[in-house]
Amino acid sequence: MTMPAIQPLESYRLAQYAVPLRCYICETDNTFDAEFCTHCSAPMALAHQANVRKVHPQMIAVLGASGAGKTVFLGMLLDMLARKPERMQLLARGAFSITLQQATLSALSRCEFPAKTPNEPDRWNWVHCEARRTGQHKPVELIVPDMAGEAVLEEVNHPHTFRVVRAFLAKCTGAMVLTDAVKLTDGTREQDHFTMKLLTYLSELGGGGKSGWARRPVAMVLTKADQCEERLADPDAFAQTHAAGLWQHCRERFGRHKFFAAGVSGTCAYRESIAEGRVQVPLRVEPHGIVEPFEWLMENLPVKKR
Amino acid sequence: MRKLGTHWIPAVILPFSLAVICLGWWMTNWFAVAGGVTGICYVVPWVVPFGRVRRKKEERVAAKPAVGRSVKRAPADPNDTDALVEQMLAQGRFALLLRAQIAETLSKVHFRRTLEALDDAMTLVPDGEVVLGRIDEALNDGKLMPEEIIAGGGRVIRVERFFLDRFPVTNREFHEFTSSGGYEQMALWDRSVLPAVLDFVDHTGVPGPRFWRDGCFPPGEENHPVVGISWYEASAYARWLGKRLPSDAEWVKAGSWPMSLAASTPSVAKRMQRKYPWGDTMDRGRANLWGSGPDRTIPVEASPDGVSVGGVHQLIGNTWEWIGGDFRGGDHPEGELELPTPMKSIRGGAFDTYFDNQATCQFQSGENPLSRKHNIGFRCAVCVCDLTLARDNTATAEPRARQENLEQPKPEAEEVPV
């Protein structure tokens, strides 16, 4: 026996479903209540915010090999500019933009590095923020994701594996490419080669001409400078000596690039962990050279025509 | 024959042209005026570059990293005891003068002046117990119960009374050491580090702290704490003064100024121990840390509000301070650490320390003893038992009164089980 029931017809939902929402990264249509893009897995919150606020944020990529320090660099940068807005101020847009900062700083305050960024794009932390330089009236809206190094490498080696990486990098107006300076001094060329691969990928991605990567600013950041402090007084000379291929590549392919040195921990030790094996531990936190690459990048970003 | 060069050309043409202009103006001969103007136009490109060159030269001189000036003392005559004592007092080596063997030979005036120098430069930290280890959570309660100390992996250390420098060692004080040949006096250095001493040079290759030039500190930084020195350089300097680096327990005791409160039963006995020299809550206005200062070192007498109960300045912030003991990393919340190199303990936080919880009296970090970092300095300590503070018939009333409270020499620190 069947019982009659009254089911309210939420016609407004049908109307919403009828109007697709375009992903801000890959521009694929999604339903209005999708949390992540069904095509590239980027958070749809970015598209919602762009629609509501009627702004089109610029995109900046933070790239580097796995373990180069992208999460720490980005989390630290956001927190430093939020805490001390003398030269430049960053204000988060949306609660999701603070998650990265929160996770990074929480770990560092306990003298630990944050957990490794997972490879799945839907688990990455995306930051949508508003950057304002001193004396600048109109802030710049930015989107900066914390992408996993292994995912980027996979996309570089096997294009279209991670659609979000390709779609995002094609739209970026600038990039900060991180390289582990300690590994460079060790003589292992792994970092050098990875960064060269990445730069080659970038230079071929945006096409040529005025809008290509050859004209976009790229800040080359040598991370973990605190562990080879004396050798990093002149980052450009350091790169020329220890990563000659990378240095040449930048000179030839990227018209607007500059080398920087950055460090967050004063000194590191190691800890044995059952789950993760041998884990590096910062003995204290004293950031250096974190803000400078970002400031340079902001100065060199192309001005958007209104 | 001396070459004339081309300097005479503008010197001749310029006055001649001016004279022609004036004459032409007076005679209303515009051709003459035009000729004079042409002459000046011809001379201008000669004169302007000279001005530019001069300006550039001046800029270059101004940009040249000048070095701070400090008095370089002439060596005193070894046979002139008074001159030697005067020199040692000027160098701040009063602790050596108060060693038993030397103090007996000092004149009454010199002995009094030496005691005054000690009082000015150092503060007395009383003996007592101090708790070290992971006790931050217990400190948040404002008290340390025995069970909390055990739960936190803490330990109670007994410290004998000692003198601690009121201020960190400054560039000017360290310059006394370098200019008197401290880097060449092998007896001051640990035998194990002798091969590395040659590598302890400044930017210009002269023995001295890493960030100095030509054996001297940067101008205007004479009262800034000396940085860019390794643990071994700090130890050698302390030895030269007749002092030593403080132990972990001594440093924490001077900053946190612990007290044991009397209780009816031992099980409820309370220990009060400050998190910061000024109290239990962070006040960034009292210390030079990241975000509260100019992002570099400041003079040692700056931020007087951060002084400890005993009168020790800048224990927190400005520069980390080398401690005499080893760093074993045992207080990390996740357990034992594996150190890449043997490390020495550093405490207090620096101008670039980011987190408040890493700039407490309790927080301990470590550094390679050979590192010469931009944010690590030091201060010295000396045991009361190592000094002669009173002499029969010669001492002043004050040191005699102090001496009455002193006991026989005891070991530096004694660990007491909780």
Contacts between the chains, C-beta under 8 A, distances in Angstrom:
chain1	res1	chain2	res2	distance
A	83	B	291	5.9
A	84	B	291	5.2
A	108	B	354	7.6
A	108	B	355	7.3
A	109	B	355	4.9
A	109	B	357	6.1
A	109	B	358	7.9
A	110	B	333	6.1
A	111	B	332	6.1
A	111	B	333	7.2
A	111	B	358	7.9
A	112	B	334	7.0
A	229	B	373	7.0
A	229	B	374	7.8
A	266	B	365	6.7
A	266	B	367	7.4
A	266	B	373	7.6
A	266	B	375	7.8
A	267	B	343	7.6
A	267	B	365	7.1
A	267	B	366	6.5
A	267	B	367	5.6
A	267	B	368	7.3
A	267	B	371	7.8
A	268	B	340	7.4
A	269	B	329	5.5
A	269	B	332	8.0
A	269	B	337	4.3
A	269	B	338	6.4
A	269	B	339	5.1
A	269	B	340	6.6
A	269	B	343	8.0
A	269	B	366	7.3
A	270	B	337	6.7
A	270	B	338	4.3
A	270	B	339	7.8
A	270	B	340	7.0
A	271	B	332	7.0
A	271	B	334	5.6
A	271	B	335	6.8
A	271	B	336	7.7
A	271	B	337	5.6
A	271	B	338	6.8
A	272	B	338	6.9
A	273	B	334	7.6
A	278	B	338	7.7
A	281	B	332	6.6
A	281	B	334	7.4
A	281	B	337	6.1
A	283	B	329	7.5
A	283	B	365	4.7
A	283	B	366	5.6
A	283	B	367	8.0
A	284	B	349	8.0
A	284	B	353	6.8
A	284	B	358	5.3
A	284	B	365	4.4
A	285	B	353	7.4
A	285	B	354	4.4
A	285	B	355	5.8
A	285	B	358	6.5
A	286	B	290	7.3
A	286	B	350	6.6
A	286	B	352	4.1
A	286	B	353	5.8
A	286	B	354	6.3
A	286	B	375	6.7
A	287	B	290	7.4
A	287	B	352	7.1
A	287	B	354	6.0
A	288	B	352	6.9
